[in-house]
């Protein structure tokens, strides 16, 4: 379990760092990709400026910080993936043919595979939130007053 | 639990602060006040206007494998008759558009959209320009629509569009030749 958790943390954290760095490359293009979803009319540029940094911070925290902070990073990633999944599903089911924008300039149209990938990321981040916790302390009974 | 939420909020704030600082420092940082991105304005109004082709100009493109002639009318109208070699762009099926357009446009340099009228085709062509990721794609409409094409006496045909034929809901089936 320990090694599986480490592997998932490295993959998930690395993926978020990569996604954040690629989005940082061209914030104007990323803002356009956000507005293409037709979900919000204002604040797309602010989102384009802030979201990549949040992704990088949470991805790095998931890899390098102590356990308590890693769980927080995993929870933050879980929330972001939930938000991404709502947006991507909305575009897919409304039939809006746009680039996902998930990895910056890498053009990737939204397909059912995008939804499956997001579902996988949801499961991995949930796994990290639930299982990346301190091992329970072994039970140590206090000395019995009745023991001779 | 409270500690977890507090740490999550702190990490989010740290990301926000980093994003603000980075955006402020970099020369190509964006304005945060929520206006539409500059690229969006360019994309819809300046970067790639929809061309208007007369039937004769459109006819000159027919047969070119890099050119896609797309019918934006209803499946019933398409079945009754269409420009020879055209495919039916399934505008009435949003799921089909999402999945089908990238495949239809792959390897094409030009797409000519026609409808019953010029305006009908323009609405679809504008959508193609906005949503297509291939920014080098030339998008044009047939002025006067299918009636102008027929009036000019250029080739009309019927028969199942390969893309539509796979979907019985979009494409009802082959019709007889129509000239």
Interface residues (C-beta under 8 A of the other chain):
Chain A: X24 X26 X27 X28 X29 X31 X32 X35 X36 X42 X43 X44 X45 X46 X48 X49 X50 X51 X52 X53 X54 X55 X56 X57 X58 X61 X68 X69 X71 X72 X73 X75 X76 X79 X91 X92 X93 X94 X95 X96 X97 X98 X99 X107 X109 X110 X111
Chain B: X3 X4 X5 X7 X8 X10 X11 X12 X14 X15 X16 X18 X19 X20 X22 X23 X28 X29 X30 X31 X32 X33 X34 X35 X36 X37 X38 X39 X40 X43 X93 X94 X95 X96 X97 X98 X99 X101 X102 X130 X131 X132 X133
